[in-house]
């Protein structure tokens, strides 16, 4: 239990830190950020994950081979149901999602990024309603209805000032729309993991999808990247990029799964709904960005609605 709580605490801190990293890396230099190129940052941040986990994937593959385990999740030879084929659809959603997620720090404040990211869960639930008929019974519960209403009200309050062109240098209308699209693509990614990858091990699935995603992001970098950015990337900048990659991508998913294994999805997802409040503290300290009163109320209502949806989903499951 203590180990699982530790992993959940690390996952919570990581979820709270990622929007701060993204905002700092992409925010224009005149506003206190580094102003890095979106496409170069995306490709380098994500490419570290498959490189880091490659030895563990090889070890997992050799262990399964020597133990006589089902080779259906084999990576380095062609199995009956190839993991490389199964991963194409979730990887396509992952490429689009990561390209947008890696760019949103240029158009939205860290606090807004953090709260809007919590829309991914209710959007995933909506996907499940359409794809899995048994999930539709969830709409009959009071908790689900309250949670859904909270998400809608919170989203409306949170985005009001952005739609009205709030404070200079803050979140733009494009940033809000980009965040909504990120929630939609993350939901598509999540349900396709369930549909396509459930027969394969989590280690192999994450690695293969990360390979595809890295390849897609590298192609986008070659097509649209501003390579003059390398001239302004000193050692300190590279350190921040690498730290953001390990905290937000390479380690975070594994830590999150370890927390779920020890505490369950209900507790883990419920606690992670509070990560935007850590982001708010960090953004105020490191970036000088603060929530307005209306945004704070909207974000709190959105997070509370998300917690109710998590509880409703947990009871239904």
LOLUMKE-978856 format. One record per residue (C-alpha): residue number from 1; residue in one letter; z, x, y. Coordinates in steps of 0.1 Angstrom, whole numbers, always signed. Last residue first. Example, Ala and Ser with C-alpha at 12.3 -4.5 7.8 and 13.67 -1.06 7.14 Angstrom:
% LOLUMKE-978856
vexdo=2 | marvex=S | Z=+71 | X=+137 | Y=-11
vexdo=1 | marvex=A | Z=+78 | X=+123 | Y=-45
END
This chain:
% LOLUMKE-978856
vexdo=317 | marvex=X | Z=-133 | X=-176 | Y=-13
vexdo=316 | marvex=X | Z=-125 | X=-207 | Y=+8
vexdo=315 | marvex=X | Z=-91 | X=-193 | Y=+18
vexdo=314 | marvex=X | Z=-107 | X=-160 | Y=+29
vexdo=313 | marvex=X | Z=-135 | X=-177 | Y=+48
vexdo=312 | marvex=X | Z=-110 | X=-198 | Y=+67
vexdo=311 | marvex=X | Z=-88 | X=-167 | Y=+75
vexdo=310 | marvex=X | Z=-119 | X=-147 | Y=+86
vexdo=309 | marvex=X | Z=-131 | X=-177 | Y=+107
vexdo=308 | marvex=X | Z=-96 | X=-180 | Y=+123
vexdo=307 | marvex=X | Z=-97 | X=-143 | Y=+131
vexdo=306 | marvex=X | Z=-131 | X=-146 | Y=+147
vexdo=305 | marvex=X | Z=-119 | X=-175 | Y=+169
vexdo=304 | marvex=X | Z=-90 | X=-153 | Y=+181
vexdo=303 | marvex=X | Z=-114 | X=-125 | Y=+189
vexdo=302 | marvex=X | Z=-136 | X=-148 | Y=+209
vexdo=301 | marvex=X | Z=-107 | X=-163 | Y=+227
vexdo=300 | marvex=X | Z=-94 | X=-129 | Y=+236
vexdo=299 | marvex=X | Z=-128 | X=-117 | Y=+248
vexdo=298 | marvex=X | Z=-132 | X=-148 | Y=+270
vexdo=297 | marvex=X | Z=-98 | X=-143 | Y=+286
vexdo=296 | marvex=X | Z=-104 | X=-107 | Y=+292
vexdo=295 | marvex=X | Z=-139 | X=-114 | Y=+305
vexdo=294 | marvex=X | Z=-126 | X=-139 | Y=+330
vexdo=293 | marvex=X | Z=-98 | X=-116 | Y=+342
vexdo=292 | marvex=X | Z=-123 | X=-88 | Y=+347
vexdo=291 | marvex=X | Z=-124 | X=-61 | Y=+320
vexdo=290 | marvex=X | Z=-120 | X=-25 | Y=+330
vexdo=289 | marvex=X | Z=-142 | X=+6 | Y=+330
vexdo=288 | marvex=X | Z=-128 | X=+39 | Y=+343
vexdo=287 | marvex=X | Z=-146 | X=+57 | Y=+315
vexdo=286 | marvex=X | Z=-118 | X=+76 | Y=+297
vexdo=285 | marvex=X | Z=-86 | X=+57 | Y=+305
vexdo=284 | marvex=X | Z=-100 | X=+22 | Y=+311
vexdo=283 | marvex=X | Z=-125 | X=+26 | Y=+283
vexdo=282 | marvex=X | Z=-97 | X=+37 | Y=+259
vexdo=281 | marvex=X | Z=-75 | X=+7 | Y=+267
vexdo=280 | marvex=X | Z=-103 | X=-18 | Y=+265
vexdo=279 | marvex=X | Z=-116 | X=-2 | Y=+233
vexdo=278 | marvex=X | Z=-81 | X=-7 | Y=+217
vexdo=277 | marvex=X | Z=-84 | X=-43 | Y=+227
vexdo=276 | marvex=X | Z=-118 | X=-45 | Y=+212
vexdo=275 | marvex=X | Z=-103 | X=-34 | Y=+178
vexdo=274 | marvex=X | Z=-84 | X=-67 | Y=+174
vexdo=273 | marvex=X | Z=-110 | X=-83 | Y=+151
vexdo=272 | marvex=X | Z=-104 | X=-53 | Y=+128
vexdo=271 | marvex=X | Z=-70 | X=-67 | Y=+118
vexdo=270 | marvex=X | Z=-86 | X=-99 | Y=+105
vexdo=269 | marvex=X | Z=-114 | X=-81 | Y=+87
vexdo=268 | marvex=X | Z=-89 | X=-59 | Y=+68
vexdo=267 | marvex=X | Z=-64 | X=-87 | Y=+61
vexdo=266 | marvex=X | Z=-90 | X=-111 | Y=+47
vexdo=265 | marvex=X | Z=-111 | X=-85 | Y=+30
vexdo=264 | marvex=X | Z=-83 | X=-73 | Y=+7
vexdo=263 | marvex=X | Z=-55 | X=-49 | Y=+13
vexdo=262 | marvex=X | Z=-60 | X=-20 | Y=-11
vexdo=261 | marvex=X | Z=-98 | X=-22 | Y=-18
vexdo=260 | marvex=X | Z=-105 | X=-36 | Y=+16
vexdo=259 | marvex=X | Z=-88 | X=-5 | Y=+32
vexdo=258 | marvex=X | Z=-108 | X=+18 | Y=+10
vexdo=257 | marvex=X | Z=-140 | X=+0 | Y=+20
vexdo=256 | marvex=X | Z=-132 | X=+5 | Y=+57
vexdo=255 | marvex=X | Z=-125 | X=+42 | Y=+52
vexdo=254 | marvex=X | Z=-159 | X=+46 | Y=+34
vexdo=253 | marvex=X | Z=-177 | X=+28 | Y=+62
vexdo=252 | marvex=X | Z=-160 | X=+47 | Y=+89
vexdo=251 | marvex=X | Z=-165 | X=+82 | Y=+76
vexdo=250 | marvex=X | Z=-203 | X=+88 | Y=+82
vexdo=249 | marvex=X | Z=-210 | X=+61 | Y=+107
vexdo=248 | marvex=X | Z=-186 | X=+57 | Y=+137
vexdo=247 | marvex=X | Z=-161 | X=+86 | Y=+133
vexdo=246 | marvex=X | Z=-186 | X=+111 | Y=+118
vexdo=245 | marvex=X | Z=-214 | X=+102 | Y=+142
vexdo=244 | marvex=X | Z=-193 | X=+99 | Y=+173
vexdo=243 | marvex=X | Z=-178 | X=+134 | Y=+165
vexdo=242 | marvex=X | Z=-212 | X=+149 | Y=+161
vexdo=241 | marvex=X | Z=-225 | X=+135 | Y=+194
vexdo=240 | marvex=X | Z=-193 | X=+146 | Y=+212
vexdo=239 | marvex=X | Z=-196 | X=+181 | Y=+198
vexdo=238 | marvex=X | Z=-232 | X=+183 | Y=+207
vexdo=237 | marvex=X | Z=-223 | X=+175 | Y=+243
vexdo=236 | marvex=X | Z=-196 | X=+202 | Y=+243
vexdo=235 | marvex=X | Z=-221 | X=+228 | Y=+230
vexdo=234 | marvex=X | Z=-247 | X=+220 | Y=+256
vexdo=233 | marvex=X | Z=-273 | X=+192 | Y=+255
vexdo=232 | marvex=X | Z=-290 | X=+193 | Y=+289
vexdo=231 | marvex=X | Z=-321 | X=+212 | Y=+277
vexdo=230 | marvex=X | Z=-323 | X=+191 | Y=+246
vexdo=229 | marvex=X | Z=-330 | X=+161 | Y=+268
vexdo=228 | marvex=X | Z=-365 | X=+175 | Y=+275
vexdo=227 | marvex=X | Z=-373 | X=+160 | Y=+241
vexdo=226 | marvex=X | Z=-376 | X=+125 | Y=+255
vexdo=225 | marvex=X | Z=-380 | X=+104 | Y=+224
vexdo=224 | marvex=X | Z=-405 | X=+76 | Y=+220
vexdo=223 | marvex=X | Z=-427 | X=+84 | Y=+190
vexdo=222 | marvex=X | Z=-409 | X=+113 | Y=+174
vexdo=221 | marvex=X | Z=-375 | X=+95 | Y=+180
vexdo=220 | marvex=X | Z=-389 | X=+63 | Y=+165
vexdo=219 | marvex=X | Z=-400 | X=+83 | Y=+134
vexdo=218 | marvex=X | Z=-365 | X=+99 | Y=+132
vexdo=217 | marvex=X | Z=-349 | X=+64 | Y=+134
vexdo=216 | marvex=X | Z=-370 | X=+51 | Y=+105
vexdo=215 | marvex=X | Z=-363 | X=+82 | Y=+83
vexdo=214 | marvex=X | Z=-326 | X=+79 | Y=+91
vexdo=213 | marvex=X | Z=-325 | X=+43 | Y=+81
vexdo=212 | marvex=X | Z=-343 | X=+49 | Y=+49
vexdo=211 | marvex=X | Z=-319 | X=+77 | Y=+40
vexdo=210 | marvex=X | Z=-289 | X=+56 | Y=+51
vexdo=209 | marvex=X | Z=-301 | X=+28 | Y=+28
vexdo=208 | marvex=X | Z=-302 | X=+53 | Y=-1
vexdo=207 | marvex=X | Z=-268 | X=+67 | Y=+6
vexdo=206 | marvex=X | Z=-251 | X=+34 | Y=+12
vexdo=205 | marvex=X | Z=-264 | X=+20 | Y=-21
vexdo=204 | marvex=X | Z=-256 | X=+51 | Y=-41
vexdo=203 | marvex=X | Z=-220 | X=+51 | Y=-30
vexdo=202 | marvex=X | Z=-216 | X=+13 | Y=-33
vexdo=201 | marvex=X | Z=-228 | X=+13 | Y=-69
vexdo=200 | marvex=X | Z=-258 | X=-9 | Y=-77
vexdo=199 | marvex=X | Z=-260 | X=-44 | Y=-90
vexdo=198 | marvex=X | Z=-248 | X=-60 | Y=-57
vexdo=197 | marvex=X | Z=-276 | X=-43 | Y=-38
vexdo=196 | marvex=X | Z=-303 | X=-70 | Y=-31
vexdo=195 | marvex=X | Z=-286 | X=-103 | Y=-23
vexdo=194 | marvex=X | Z=-252 | X=-90 | Y=-11
vexdo=193 | marvex=X | Z=-267 | X=-61 | Y=+9
vexdo=192 | marvex=X | Z=-293 | X=-86 | Y=+21
vexdo=191 | marvex=X | Z=-264 | X=-108 | Y=+34
vexdo=190 | marvex=X | Z=-250 | X=-79 | Y=+54
vexdo=189 | marvex=X | Z=-283 | X=-67 | Y=+69
vexdo=188 | marvex=X | Z=-293 | X=-101 | Y=+81
vexdo=187 | marvex=X | Z=-259 | X=-105 | Y=+97
vexdo=186 | marvex=X | Z=-263 | X=-71 | Y=+114
vexdo=185 | marvex=X | Z=-297 | X=-81 | Y=+127
vexdo=184 | marvex=X | Z=-283 | X=-113 | Y=+143
vexdo=183 | marvex=X | Z=-253 | X=-95 | Y=+158
vexdo=182 | marvex=X | Z=-275 | X=-68 | Y=+172
vexdo=181 | marvex=X | Z=-298 | X=-95 | Y=+187
vexdo=180 | marvex=X | Z=-268 | X=-109 | Y=+206
vexdo=179 | marvex=X | Z=-259 | X=-75 | Y=+218
vexdo=178 | marvex=X | Z=-294 | X=-69 | Y=+231
vexdo=177 | marvex=X | Z=-293 | X=-102 | Y=+249
vexdo=176 | marvex=X | Z=-261 | X=-92 | Y=+266
vexdo=175 | marvex=X | Z=-275 | X=-58 | Y=+275
vexdo=174 | marvex=X | Z=-307 | X=-73 | Y=+289
vexdo=173 | marvex=X | Z=-285 | X=-95 | Y=+312
vexdo=172 | marvex=X | Z=-269 | X=-63 | Y=+325
vexdo=171 | marvex=X | Z=-234 | X=-50 | Y=+318
vexdo=170 | marvex=X | Z=-219 | X=-28 | Y=+345
vexdo=169 | marvex=X | Z=-235 | X=-4 | Y=+370
vexdo=168 | marvex=X | Z=-229 | X=-29 | Y=+399
vexdo=167 | marvex=X | Z=-204 | X=-56 | Y=+392
vexdo=166 | marvex=X | Z=-217 | X=-90 | Y=+379
vexdo=165 | marvex=X | Z=-253 | X=-101 | Y=+376
vexdo=164 | marvex=X | Z=-246 | X=-138 | Y=+370
vexdo=163 | marvex=X | Z=-256 | X=-136 | Y=+334
vexdo=162 | marvex=X | Z=-232 | X=-107 | Y=+330
vexdo=161 | marvex=X | Z=-204 | X=-126 | Y=+347
vexdo=160 | marvex=X | Z=-208 | X=-155 | Y=+323
vexdo=159 | marvex=X | Z=-211 | X=-133 | Y=+291
vexdo=158 | marvex=X | Z=-174 | X=-133 | Y=+282
vexdo=157 | marvex=X | Z=-168 | X=-169 | Y=+291
vexdo=156 | marvex=X | Z=-196 | X=-182 | Y=+270
vexdo=155 | marvex=X | Z=-189 | X=-159 | Y=+241
vexdo=154 | marvex=X | Z=-152 | X=-170 | Y=+241
vexdo=153 | marvex=X | Z=-161 | X=-207 | Y=+242
vexdo=152 | marvex=X | Z=-186 | X=-203 | Y=+213
vexdo=151 | marvex=X | Z=-163 | X=-180 | Y=+193
vexdo=150 | marvex=X | Z=-134 | X=-203 | Y=+198
vexdo=149 | marvex=X | Z=-154 | X=-234 | Y=+187
vexdo=148 | marvex=X | Z=-164 | X=-216 | Y=+155
vexdo=147 | marvex=X | Z=-128 | X=-206 | Y=+148
vexdo=146 | marvex=X | Z=-116 | X=-242 | Y=+154
vexdo=145 | marvex=X | Z=-143 | X=-256 | Y=+131
vexdo=144 | marvex=X | Z=-136 | X=-230 | Y=+104
vexdo=143 | marvex=X | Z=-98 | X=-236 | Y=+106
vexdo=142 | marvex=X | Z=-104 | X=-274 | Y=+103
vexdo=141 | marvex=X | Z=-123 | X=-270 | Y=+70
vexdo=140 | marvex=X | Z=-154 | X=-290 | Y=+63
vexdo=139 | marvex=X | Z=-177 | X=-262 | Y=+75
vexdo=138 | marvex=X | Z=-166 | X=-240 | Y=+46
vexdo=137 | marvex=X | Z=-183 | X=-263 | Y=+21
vexdo=136 | marvex=X | Z=-215 | X=-247 | Y=+32
vexdo=135 | marvex=X | Z=-208 | X=-215 | Y=+13
vexdo=134 | marvex=X | Z=-217 | X=-230 | Y=-20
vexdo=133 | marvex=X | Z=-253 | X=-235 | Y=-7
vexdo=132 | marvex=X | Z=-258 | X=-197 | Y=-4
vexdo=131 | marvex=X | Z=-289 | X=-187 | Y=+17
vexdo=130 | marvex=X | Z=-286 | X=-211 | Y=+47
vexdo=129 | marvex=X | Z=-248 | X=-212 | Y=+49
vexdo=128 | marvex=X | Z=-246 | X=-175 | Y=+42
vexdo=127 | marvex=X | Z=-267 | X=-167 | Y=+73
vexdo=126 | marvex=X | Z=-243 | X=-187 | Y=+94
vexdo=125 | marvex=X | Z=-213 | X=-167 | Y=+79
vexdo=124 | marvex=X | Z=-231 | X=-135 | Y=+89
vexdo=123 | marvex=X | Z=-235 | X=-148 | Y=+125
vexdo=122 | marvex=X | Z=-197 | X=-156 | Y=+125
vexdo=121 | marvex=X | Z=-190 | X=-120 | Y=+114
vexdo=120 | marvex=X | Z=-215 | X=-102 | Y=+137
vexdo=119 | marvex=X | Z=-200 | X=-119 | Y=+168
vexdo=118 | marvex=X | Z=-173 | X=-93 | Y=+167
vexdo=117 | marvex=X | Z=-197 | X=-68 | Y=+182
vexdo=116 | marvex=X | Z=-197 | X=-89 | Y=+214
vexdo=115 | marvex=X | Z=-161 | X=-79 | Y=+220
vexdo=114 | marvex=X | Z=-166 | X=-41 | Y=+216
vexdo=113 | marvex=X | Z=-199 | X=-40 | Y=+235
vexdo=112 | marvex=X | Z=-184 | X=-59 | Y=+264
vexdo=111 | marvex=X | Z=-155 | X=-34 | Y=+266
vexdo=110 | marvex=X | Z=-178 | X=-4 | Y=+264
vexdo=109 | marvex=X | Z=-199 | X=-16 | Y=+293
vexdo=108 | marvex=X | Z=-235 | X=-27 | Y=+286
vexdo=107 | marvex=X | Z=-270 | X=-14 | Y=+292
vexdo=106 | marvex=X | Z=-270 | X=+22 | Y=+283
vexdo=105 | marvex=X | Z=-244 | X=+18 | Y=+256
vexdo=104 | marvex=X | Z=-268 | X=-7 | Y=+239
vexdo=103 | marvex=X | Z=-292 | X=+19 | Y=+227
vexdo=102 | marvex=X | Z=-275 | X=+31 | Y=+195
vexdo=101 | marvex=X | Z=-268 | X=-5 | Y=+185
vexdo=100 | marvex=X | Z=-304 | X=-14 | Y=+191
vexdo=99 | marvex=X | Z=-319 | X=+14 | Y=+169
vexdo=98 | marvex=X | Z=-290 | X=+8 | Y=+144
vexdo=97 | marvex=X | Z=-298 | X=-29 | Y=+140
vexdo=96 | marvex=X | Z=-336 | X=-23 | Y=+137
vexdo=95 | marvex=X | Z=-332 | X=+4 | Y=+111
vexdo=94 | marvex=X | Z=-305 | X=-15 | Y=+92
vexdo=93 | marvex=X | Z=-326 | X=-47 | Y=+90
vexdo=92 | marvex=X | Z=-353 | X=-26 | Y=+74
vexdo=91 | marvex=X | Z=-328 | X=-9 | Y=+52
vexdo=90 | marvex=X | Z=-316 | X=-42 | Y=+39
vexdo=89 | marvex=X | Z=-351 | X=-51 | Y=+29
vexdo=88 | marvex=X | Z=-361 | X=-17 | Y=+14
vexdo=87 | marvex=X | Z=-329 | X=-11 | Y=-6
vexdo=86 | marvex=X | Z=-341 | X=-30 | Y=-37
vexdo=85 | marvex=X | Z=-372 | X=-8 | Y=-40
vexdo=84 | marvex=X | Z=-352 | X=+25 | Y=-38
vexdo=83 | marvex=X | Z=-325 | X=+11 | Y=-61
vexdo=82 | marvex=X | Z=-352 | X=+8 | Y=-88
vexdo=81 | marvex=X | Z=-347 | X=-20 | Y=-114
vexdo=80 | marvex=X | Z=-358 | X=-4 | Y=-147
vexdo=79 | marvex=X | Z=-348 | X=+31 | Y=-135
vexdo=78 | marvex=X | Z=-370 | X=+58 | Y=-120
vexdo=77 | marvex=X | Z=-351 | X=+91 | Y=-118
vexdo=76 | marvex=X | Z=-332 | X=+108 | Y=-90
vexdo=75 | marvex=X | Z=-314 | X=+77 | Y=-77
vexdo=74 | marvex=X | Z=-300 | X=+60 | Y=-107
vexdo=73 | marvex=X | Z=-283 | X=+26 | Y=-100
vexdo=72 | marvex=X | Z=-296 | X=+10 | Y=-132
vexdo=71 | marvex=X | Z=-284 | X=+40 | Y=-152
vexdo=70 | marvex=X | Z=-256 | X=+20 | Y=-169
vexdo=69 | marvex=X | Z=-229 | X=+45 | Y=-177
vexdo=68 | marvex=X | Z=-232 | X=+71 | Y=-205
vexdo=67 | marvex=X | Z=-203 | X=+91 | Y=-192
vexdo=66 | marvex=X | Z=-224 | X=+122 | Y=-187
vexdo=65 | marvex=X | Z=-250 | X=+103 | Y=-167
vexdo=64 | marvex=X | Z=-225 | X=+84 | Y=-146
vexdo=63 | marvex=X | Z=-207 | X=+116 | Y=-137
vexdo=62 | marvex=X | Z=-239 | X=+134 | Y=-129
vexdo=61 | marvex=X | Z=-249 | X=+105 | Y=-105
vexdo=60 | marvex=X | Z=-215 | X=+104 | Y=-88
vexdo=59 | marvex=X | Z=-216 | X=+142 | Y=-83
vexdo=58 | marvex=X | Z=-251 | X=+140 | Y=-68
vexdo=57 | marvex=X | Z=-240 | X=+112 | Y=-45
vexdo=56 | marvex=X | Z=-210 | X=+132 | Y=-35
vexdo=55 | marvex=X | Z=-231 | X=+162 | Y=-27
vexdo=54 | marvex=X | Z=-255 | X=+140 | Y=-6
vexdo=53 | marvex=X | Z=-227 | X=+124 | Y=+14
vexdo=52 | marvex=X | Z=-228 | X=+147 | Y=+44
vexdo=51 | marvex=X | Z=-266 | X=+149 | Y=+47
vexdo=50 | marvex=X | Z=-269 | X=+111 | Y=+43
vexdo=49 | marvex=X | Z=-244 | X=+106 | Y=+72
vexdo=48 | marvex=X | Z=-256 | X=+133 | Y=+96
vexdo=47 | marvex=X | Z=-289 | X=+116 | Y=+101
vexdo=46 | marvex=X | Z=-273 | X=+87 | Y=+119
vexdo=45 | marvex=X | Z=-261 | X=+105 | Y=+150
vexdo=44 | marvex=X | Z=-292 | X=+127 | Y=+152
vexdo=43 | marvex=X | Z=-317 | X=+99 | Y=+151
vexdo=42 | marvex=X | Z=-299 | X=+76 | Y=+175
vexdo=41 | marvex=X | Z=-292 | X=+103 | Y=+201
vexdo=40 | marvex=X | Z=-328 | X=+114 | Y=+201
vexdo=39 | marvex=X | Z=-340 | X=+78 | Y=+205
vexdo=38 | marvex=X | Z=-316 | X=+68 | Y=+233
vexdo=37 | marvex=X | Z=-320 | X=+99 | Y=+254
vexdo=36 | marvex=X | Z=-288 | X=+112 | Y=+268
vexdo=35 | marvex=X | Z=-273 | X=+101 | Y=+301
vexdo=34 | marvex=X | Z=-241 | X=+121 | Y=+298
vexdo=33 | marvex=X | Z=-218 | X=+96 | Y=+315
vexdo=32 | marvex=X | Z=-199 | X=+95 | Y=+348
vexdo=31 | marvex=X | Z=-219 | X=+69 | Y=+367
vexdo=30 | marvex=X | Z=-242 | X=+95 | Y=+383
vexdo=29 | marvex=X | Z=-247 | X=+110 | Y=+348
vexdo=28 | marvex=X | Z=-262 | X=+77 | Y=+336
vexdo=27 | marvex=X | Z=-242 | X=+61 | Y=+307
vexdo=26 | marvex=X | Z=-258 | X=+69 | Y=+273
vexdo=25 | marvex=X | Z=-232 | X=+93 | Y=+257
vexdo=24 | marvex=X | Z=-202 | X=+78 | Y=+275
vexdo=23 | marvex=X | Z=-212 | X=+42 | Y=+266
vexdo=22 | marvex=X | Z=-218 | X=+50 | Y=+230
vexdo=21 | marvex=X | Z=-186 | X=+70 | Y=+226
vexdo=20 | marvex=X | Z=-166 | X=+43 | Y=+241
vexdo=19 | marvex=X | Z=-182 | X=+16 | Y=+219
vexdo=18 | marvex=X | Z=-174 | X=+38 | Y=+189
vexdo=17 | marvex=X | Z=-137 | X=+43 | Y=+196
vexdo=16 | marvex=X | Z=-123 | X=+8 | Y=+188
vexdo=15 | marvex=X | Z=-140 | X=+6 | Y=+155
vexdo=14 | marvex=X | Z=-127 | X=+41 | Y=+147
vexdo=13 | marvex=X | Z=-92 | X=+32 | Y=+156
vexdo=12 | marvex=X | Z=-93 | X=+1 | Y=+135
vexdo=11 | marvex=X | Z=-108 | X=+20 | Y=+105
vexdo=10 | marvex=X | Z=-81 | X=+47 | Y=+108
vexdo=9 | marvex=X | Z=-54 | X=+20 | Y=+109
vexdo=8 | marvex=X | Z=-70 | X=+3 | Y=+78
vexdo=7 | marvex=X | Z=-71 | X=+36 | Y=+60
vexdo=6 | marvex=X | Z=-34 | X=+42 | Y=+67
vexdo=5 | marvex=X | Z=-25 | X=+7 | Y=+56
vexdo=4 | marvex=X | Z=-44 | X=+13 | Y=+24
vexdo=3 | marvex=X | Z=-24 | X=+45 | Y=+18
vexdo=2 | marvex=X | Z=+9 | X=+28 | Y=+24
vexdo=1 | marvex=X | Z=+0 | X=+0 | Y=+0
END
